Amino acid sequence: MQIVRTIVWVLILFAILTFSFFNWESVEVTLWDNLVLETRIPALVIIAFLLGLAPMWLYHRSVKWSLDRRIRSLENSVKSNALSKRHEPTSTSPAAASATPAVEKPGDNPALAGDTLGPAEGDDSKQ
């Protein structure tokens, strides 16, 4: 990718030099009624191009900076969350085990024959 960028910059520089060589003439630019600037055409074109490019380049850099800050903060929060879960204390002492209630898994208590979700046997509400 670096070679492509270098080739593009060399082509742009070559185009600017060619343009400057063939258009090296003086021009008068009237800025206000009493202020006249005498300059060369290539300087005028390059300055106008840079004045148009600068605001968009600054906007691009500010958006990139804010997105990089957001990415860094999200990466740091994920990292700290992962570290806090990794360093959670695990209780292996018998006193701590008896203090916390045991949580039953769904497969630990099999259903009995009388356990149903339907109406109970003597329920007359279905009539």
N, C-alpha and C positions, 0 to 999 in steps of 0.2 A: 504494500500500500504506500510505503514511503517513496518508492520509485515513481509511482503514478503522480503523487503530489509534486515531486521534484520536476517531472516532465511538464506538468501543467504550469508550474511557476516559470520554467524556462521559456515555454511558449508565450506566456503572457508578457514576460520581459522582452522577448524578441518582437512581439507585436507593438509594444510601446516604443521600443527603439526605432523600428521601421516607421511608425507613424510620426515620431519626432523628427526623423531625418528628412522625410518628404514634406513636412509642414512647418518648417522652422521659419516662421514669419512673425513679425511684430504686429500686434493688434492693440487698439485702444478700447478699453472698457470703461464706460461712464457709470460710476457707482451712484453718485449724486450729481446735482447740477455743477458743483464746483470741484468735484473729486473725480479725476480721470486716472485710470491705471493703465500703464503701457506694459504689456507682457507678451510672451511668446505663446503661440497656440497650444503646444504640448503642455506647458505649465498650466494653462487655463483649463484644459481638458482633464488633466490629472487631478487638479485641485477640486474641480466640480465633481469628479467621480468619487474622490475621498470624502467630500462633504455629504454626498448621498449615501455612501456606504457606512459611514461611522454610526449613525443612529441605529441601523439594523444590526450591525455587529455588536454594539453595546447592549441592545435588547437581547440578542442571542446569548451573549455571555452572562447576563443577569439571570435569564431563565435556566441556563445550564448550571449556574452556581446554586440557585435555589433548589433545583432537582437533585443535585449532588448532595446538598445538605439534608434533604428529605431522605435520600437513600442511606446516607450515613447514619441518621438517627434511627431509621427502621432496622438497619443491620445491628446497631448497638443494642436496641431493645430486644431483638431476637437473641443476640448473644447473651445478654444479661439474663433473659428468661431461661435460656438453656442452661446457663451456669447455676442459676438458683435451683432449678429442678435437679441438677446433677448433685448438688451439695445439700439436699434436704436430709435432715437427720432421720435415720431409721432406728426404730426402737426394737432392741433385742432382749431387754431385761424382762424378767417375769413380772415385775411390778407394773411396768408400763403396758405389758400385754394384757394384764387383767383389768387395767383401768379403761382400756378402750373396748367398746362393745364389738363383738364379732359380727361381721356382715355375712349373711348367708347368700350363697350363690344360688341362682335359680335351679340348678341341677342337683343341689344338696338335699332337697326335701321333695321326694317323689310324691306325685299325687296319689291320694288314697282312693279306694273304690267308691266311696260315697261323695267324693268331691266332684261337683258338676257346676256348670255355669247356668244351667236351665232352672226351671221352677222346682221347688222342693216337692217331695212325694206327697202328699196330703194337702197340697195347695189347691184350693177350689177356685182360684181366680181365673183359670183357663176355661171355665164352663160357659 
